[in-house]
Amino acid sequence: MKNYVLDTNVLLHDPQAIFRFEENAVTIPLTVIEEIDRFKKEQSETGRNARHISRTIDGFRKQADLLTGVPLEGGGVLKIAIYREQAMNLLPPELRSDIGDNRILAVAKELEKTTDEPIIFITKDINLRIKADTIGLNAEDYESDKVSIDELYTGTAEVNVSGAQIDQFYEQGVISLEEELNANQGVTLVDETNPSHSAIGRYNRAQDQIIPLLKVPKEGVWGIHPRNREQQFAFDLLLNDDIQVLSLLGKAGTGKTLLAIAAGLLKTADEGVYSRLLVSRPVFPMGRDLGFLPGDVEEKLAPWMQPIFDNVELLLSSVEEGGKRKRGYRELIDLGLMEIEPLTYIRGRSIPRQYLIVDEAQNLTPHEIKTIITRAGEGTKIVLTGDPYQIDNPYIDSSSNGLTYAVERLKGQDIAGHVTLTKGERSPLAELAANLL
């Protein structure tokens, strides 16, 4: 049995972390409980997690003595460890100042001396892992929700077939392949002898066949036409009412948000499939925060929501046939067809028959992504967009954010889809910057 010593940030990141270590011992230093107490009054996700873990540990307190250990369902044991002043002498002089991190290290170091179990210190704090390693502690990152960004599912595949099979696909509209594919995966069929002879489709698991993509109207989707193969795959999923949750990943300028909003407006304002388009994004500043903003809620949120406004205005600037302009942005909101709001207010809501777009989803934790998706009522479609390499949340990275977590967990589900967009279409300058800077 191993003994995992957990840092405060692990429990604030995932309040269920104590149940993730199978049949091993989990030790929480009392200093961690003290630090969690400082967060419990916050109204943020961190505050909610702090209250959750406090209630969980309090429930165990009623079952047995926390110092000697409480049995966990998976076969492990939960213990609380008390810091003792003499334990600080186990640390080098540089780490003997009486601060929380050093107390936690001292507890882990003392456990290493007094027990025969292998001690593994778990923290999401990079510098604390370095300190732990320096003093001889086995330190690891908390990786129960990590996904290797280099091996992330792209949602597309290229399959070499004979020219006759491609001709059959064009004639009959379906084709069966022996390759193992995921549900709703975009597929490019390439002629083995003539690479320029190709076709694209989507794998339908119910039929176990490749089927054609949905056709984009001649006038485009609110004036937007797909400019590359990945955008064609994206529009196919965005316009398919059977796909209830999908994710679009890509670097800046690949059209993630624009495609999602265009499809949402078509499905709500034009076709009436959904009652409203709801666009939301987390509130995280890039660079130094400017502090409190003046005005009412709408005025305070305007700077955060401006990227959404920019995309909507671009779509609204297009002109319909006959010279008629589409509805104005404010009119869409006044008619209740569109709503733009921060994710702060989504908890506790039930969202039926709406087209929900969550922009900048890479700034969300896996727990927050779960909270959002579980808000979906009957007939709601959820679109997650983001770039795992542009993260402003200091507590997650490209491998542990909620967007990549959702991509990997929802892969292969019949009502889910994903596309990674690779080619920038905003402008040659934006594409150059995204690739070289």
Secondary structure, DSSP 8 states (H G I E B T S, - for coil): --EEEE-HHHHHH-TTGGGSSTTSEEEEEHHHHHHHHTTTT--SHHHHHHHHHHHHHHHHHTTS-TTT-EE-TTS-EEEEE---GGGGGGS-GGG-SS-HHHHHHHHHHHHHHH-SS-EEEE-S-HHHHHHHHHTT-EEE---TT---GGG---SEEEEEE-HHHHHHHHHHS-B--SS---TT-EEEEEESS-TT-EEEEEEETTTTEEEE-----TT-BTTB---SHHHHHHHHHHT-TT--EEEEEESTTS-HHHHHHHHHHIIIIIS-SSSEEEEEE----SSS------SSHHHHHHHHHHHHHHHHHHHHTSB-GGG-B---HHHHHHTTSEEEEEGGG-TT--B-SEEEEETTGGGS-HHHHHHHHTTB-TT-EEEEEE-TT----TT--TTTSHHHHHHHHHTT-TTEEEEEE-S--S-HHHHHHHHH-
